[in-house]
Amino acid sequence: MDFLRIVGGKKLSGDVQISGAKNAALPLIASTILASRPVTIDNLPNVRDIKTLLKLLDNLGASFTHEGSQATIDTSSIDSTVATYDIVRTMRASILVLGPLLARFGHCEVSLPGGCAIGQRPIDLHLKALEQMGADITIKSGYVIAEAPKGLKGATIIFDKITVTGTENILMAAALAHGKTTIINAAKEPEVVQLCEVLQQSGIKIEGIGTDEITVEGTGGETIAMPDFAVIPDRIEAGTYLCAGAITNSEIRLRGVIPEHIESILVKMRQMGFDFTIDGSDITIHPAKSIQPVEIVTSEYPGFPTDMQAQFMALALLANGTSIIEERLFENRFMHVSELRRFGANIQLKGNIATVIGPTKLYGADVMATDLRASSALVLAALAAEGVSNVHRIYHLDRGYENLEDKLNALGADVTRLKE
Ligand code: EPZ
């Protein structure tokens, strides 16, 4: 198993290129199940979750080539509609094949994703919506077995909660359904918007893109002529590098960002005393004279993303005062707190609210990564800590951050990947 050894206290400088968004790429790859021809996707991040989903498609009988940031996927040869436990258990986002497989083949079996380090994460809303579209769903031996032999039919879906992959699953299912589907209380994340746009470019009539009410006219079972396209930049990777600049109080430039996608992150950083120069798709962060405490409540887009909560907690350790961080989306997304304490953090936890008392002098420590974003918070704290830290179990990081140590080292950090 790999771990990262980080010598803290280095100033960063220079440029970092932001990769394609993992959470946009995953539904887009799944959506190729709906396509009538091979599709080439560019700007894919080179991270493990992408390889896992391509492997799942391969298991279903699809073929693909994958080199660097580009993959060409041909789903015309799919001859199985069973997403097995051994893959789904390694990546919850495998559930994204449920909607498109059912819509195209009228039958599929997808292993039920279990809970994970950040919460229970049920998929009841995905299943209820598909049932409303005429699917017959049973759970047997740990699998979701979904049947719609005559195809799915359009319906009005009202999501009780805003769900990102739930909205994506229903968008893909609706694209091949008979008639019109309206999704009310839909997710508005940029990743959902790109999926809508690609479906629209494939000839599907979609209204309300980027709003909480989306209407999709299905093809009635016909596969779609999907164009080649490039994945949008990763707003969470961008936010994480902004935090790397901030926590080392360094000036660095991010290249290839869509600034409006990270507006809520910039707002919070400005409140903390950091300043930015935005030039097209480049963003430069300028150091703060004094880091101010902050109040954060996570919410759905365009609110402050839960996927940046852990990184901001690391940054808040250096603030001159008490920060309050409230996690509203996931019930157990504070696993990084006990690890941050190993660096010397003073954090009080009560339910879903963390009180971070700063400023703290951080010292290098051995820490354990627990989930993807929690791991990046530990790397950030290690960059700011005095001395050497070892971040263990970094397979979590490899799921979602492309070349993390190379990118950080190019900025002047001292990070080495070692084997346990
Ligand atoms: C997506 O997960 C992301 N994953 C997550 O990114 C992200 O944290 C999350 O959205 C919130 O922004 C991908 O896009 C692949 P949800 P998702 O369904 O879709 C509850 C990362 O680090 N809910 O929007 O699984 C759920 O428990 C990850 O990259 C139900 O109750 O999240 C949560 O409280 C981790 N029933 C809330 O809704 C359901 O059927 C929002 O979850 C579905 C969700």
Boltz pocket constraint, residues with backbone or C-beta under 6 A from the ligand:
constraints:
  - pocket:
      binder: B
      contacts: [[A, 22], [A, 23], [A, 26], [A, 93], [A, 119], [A, 120], [A, 121], [A, 122], [A, 123], [A, 124], [A, 125], [A, 126], [A, 127], [A, 161], [A, 162], [A, 163], [A, 164], [A, 165], [A, 166], [A, 306], [A, 307], [A, 328], [A, 329], [A, 330], [A, 331], [A, 372], [A, 373], [A, 400]]
      max_distance: 6.0
